[in-house]
């Protein structure tokens, strides 16, 4: 068994070569996913929408927003949790579920 002193073990250094704004290909590569999956996650809301100020033909995402979004658990956001969405619609039927009372002939 080899012993290593704690001082010689360096903590991992976060990558600093990621630009402030990334396109979908670079962002997908940083997350090790395909650009198609990147688009699906943006549509689902797992990733933020493109940053404002860029033309629609070349959308860019702020990496800080992407990192923050990926740091949270997916179901921690209540608007994306299927259980919360289902509970919000609980009891909202299109019509009343109460029985209608039928007048009896005995009251005459």
Buried (B, 14 or more C-beta within 10 A) or exposed (E): EEEEEEEEEEEEEEEEEBEEBBBBEBBBBBBEBEBEBBEEBBEEEBBBEBBEEEEEEEBBBBBEBBEEBBEEEEEEEEEEBEEEEEEEEEEEEEEEEEEEEEEEEEEE
